[in-house]
Amino acid sequence: MDTQQLIIPPRPSVLLELQQQMQQEEVDVRSIARLIKQDAALYAILLSAANSPWNGLSQQIDSVEKAIVILGLKRVINLLQSVMMRSSFNDSPTLESFWNAAGEVAAISENLAQVYHMVNTEHAYTAGMLHNIGIPVMMMNFAGYSHFMQQMAHGSANELSRMEQQKFSTDHFLQGALMAKDWCMAPEVTLAIRYQPMAHDILQGKKQLPSKVIKLLAILVMAKNISHEYHHYWSVKENKCQQNTLDCALEYLEICRTEFSELKEDKINEMIKKEVA
């Protein structure tokens, strides 16, 4: 099967309208709120995001208009894009765990962008949320893909991409980038999704990409490392390929490994506290 012929869920009309509204010289918040109110699920998710403990609000937000002001228009659009991407696939236990992991990497990526001020925080969040969006695309097109992923669960991005190409003549990183492009995501986000398997070489300067993309890719590498260690906190196993890529990311961003280790430890402890709260 040609890689361009895989079925990719189409962009919903409401998202198209929202994106068109965002391209106007003067964005009309009321028009955007009106579009969101047409979809009960989007309405509920937006209010939930605005009332998240992360925002530290003392009062409950009870309107879409207020939620847009609190979150900001760009964050709202990125959030709705991610939600609609999720809803375009059939629900399954496998995908539920996938989306949970994606949300975790998204939150960590955004936090890293806020700490280091090197990439756009919205792009960091979106890249984190969609870094594996090609997985449900592959599951939708290949009957044996779920079993394949279970066998490859602990492989590096490079190893996984190579095995996917051998078995399916494409890989989920490419398919994720194609979907991100079809859904009009930022070019930096699309390229960061695509080049995850080549992150090590890119961060070493062996392949030229815009610096915005490389920095976003580095943040994504760091976020995935934190997420992985959180879920394997007591494991003594270490993937040397992934560790080498992390070292390259830290070197590219000129971040001391000790500094990152301390930040990672703090973040993991914070995540553990939230889990048991």
N, C-alpha and C positions, 0 to 999 in steps of 0.2 A: 504493500500500500504506500502510495506517495505521501510524504509528510504533509504536503499542503492539502490533502484530501480528507484528513481526519475531521470528524464532526466536532465543531466547536459551538457551544450555545450562543445564539445571537444576542446582541445587545438589546435590552428591553427599551420600549419606546419612552417610558418615563425617564430612564437614565439619559437617553438621547436629548430629551427636552431639558433636563437639568443641566447637562453639559453645554447646550446651546445658550441657556440663561447665563451660565458662568462666563461665556465669551462676550457678553454684552459690555459696552463701555461702562454703563452704570447698572450694576446688578440689583435687581428688584427682589428684596428679601421676601416680600409678600407673595410674589409669584412662585418663588421656590417653596415657600411654606404651603401654598395651595397645592402644588404638585405632590408634595410629601403626604399631605392629608388624604390624598386619593387612595393611598395604600396603607391599610391598617398596620401591617407588619413593619413597614418603614417608620411609621409614626411612633410605634411602641419602642422600636430599637433606638431611634434618635433620642427620645426622652430618657431611656435607660442610660445611654451614653452620657448625656448631659448631667444626669444625677449620680454618675459614678463617684465613688469615694476619692478617686484620683483627682477630681476637680476641687475637692475641699470646700464645697458650698455649704452654707449654713441653712439655706432655704431650699425647699423642693421646687424644681422646675416643672411647670405643668402645661406649658404651651410650646408648640413647634418654633414659634418666632423667638421666644426666649432661649430655647435650646440652640438655635442657629447663632444667636449673639454670643452665648457662652462658648460654644465649640469653635466658631469661626466658619466661614463659608467653605474654605478649602478642606477643612477637616470633615465637614458634613458631607461634601461630595465624595471624598475618599472613603468615608465610612459606608455611604450608601452604595458606592461601586462594589465594595467588598461584599456587602450583604447580598446584593443582587447577583453577584457571581456565585455566591454560595447557594442561593435559592434556585439557580438555573440547573443544578444537579439534583438527582434523586437522593433522598436521605438513606443512609445505611449506617450501621454501627462503625464500620471502618472509616467512613467519611466524617462521622461525628468526632472521632479522636483526631482525625486529620485537621479539622477546623479548630479544635481546641489548641492543638500544637501551633497552628498558624497564628492564632490570636496571641499566643504567648510570645512568639518570636516578634510579632508586630509591636507589642508593648515594649519589649526589651530594646528593639531597634530604635523606636521613638525616644526612649529614655537615653540611649547612648548618643543619639543625635543632639539631644538637649544638653547633655554633659559636655560633649566635645565641640559643639558648634562648627562642625565641618560639612554637614550635609543638611538639606532641607528636611525638617522633621516630618512633614507630611509624606514626602517621598520615602523616608525611612520606614514610616508606619506601613505604607502601602506595599513597599517591597517585602517587608516582613510578612504581611498578611498573605501576599500572593506568591511568595518565593517557590512554593510547590503547587501552584494552581494547576499545573500540567498533569498532576497525578489523577485527579478526577476525570480529566479529559481522556487520559490513557485508559482508565477503568471503564469509561463509557464506550470506548472503541475496541478494546481487547479483552476477551472473556477471561483469559488466564492471568491478567495483570495483577490482581490482588494477591494471588498466590506467589507470583514472582517477587512482589514487593516484600512479602513476609520473609522470603529467603534472603533478600538483600538488605534487610533492615539496618544492619550495622556497617554497611559499606560507605565509603567516601563518595562525594558527589561525582568525582572523576570516574571511580570504579562503576558506580551506578549508571552513569551516562554511557559508558563503554558497553556494559552488559545489555542495556536497553537497545542500543543501536544494533547489537548482534542479534537480538531476539525479535525486535519489533521494527527495525529499520528506521527508528526515530527515537527521541528521548523526551522525557516529560519537561525538561528544561526548555527545549525548543518549543514544544506545544504550549507551555505556559506563557512564553514570550509572544507567540502568535496570538493567543487569546488576549493577552494584555494589550497588544497592538490593536486588535480588532475592537476592543472596548475602549480605545482611545486613552490609555494610561500614558503618563509622562514617558518620553523616550528613555530617560535615565533609568526609570523603574523597569521598563521592558528589557533593556540591555543588561541590567543587573541580574534579572531573572535568567536570561539566556546564558550568561557567561559564568554561572556558578561552578560548573565543572572545571573551568579553566582559571579559576580564581588565583591559584598558586602562581601560574606563569604570568598572568596579567599583573599581579601585585609585584612581581619581580621585574617588570618592564619588558617581558618577552613578547607581549602583544600590546599594541597601542590602542587605547580607548580614551575618550574624554575624561579629564580628571574627576569631573562630577560623578561619572559612572564608577570609576575605580574606588573613589571614597565611599560611595554607597555600597559597593560590593564588599569593601573592607568592614563596614559597619554590620552588614548582613552576616559576614563570617563570624564576627565577634558575638553577635546576638545568638546565632545558632550554637556557638560554643557554650554560652551561658545556659541556654535552654537544655542542651544535651547533658551538661554536668549536673544541672538541677535534677534531671530524671535518672541520672546514674551516679548519684552523689557518693555512694559507698563502693562503687565499682573500682577495681584496680586496673582495669583494662584501659589502654590508651591507644588511640588510632594515630599512628605517627604521621600519616599523610595529612589528617585534619589538624594536628598540632603544628606541623610545618606551615600549613596555610595560615593558621592563626598568627604564627610568628611573623609571617610576611605582611599580614594585615596591620599588625601593631607597628612594625618597622615603617611601613608606608605612611601611616598616620602619625609617626613619631611619638608613639605612646609607650612608655616604659612598661615592661612586662610585669614588674612588681606592682605598679599602679593599677594595671588592669586586673591582676589577680585579687587585689584588695577590693576593687569595685565589684568584681564578680562574686566574691565571698559575701559582700554586703547585700548584693542583689539576690543571691540564692537564699540567704537568711530571711530576707524580706518576703520572698515568695513562700518559704516554708511557714512563716508566721501567718500569712494570709490563708494558706491551705488549712491550717489547724484552727483558725479563728472561728 
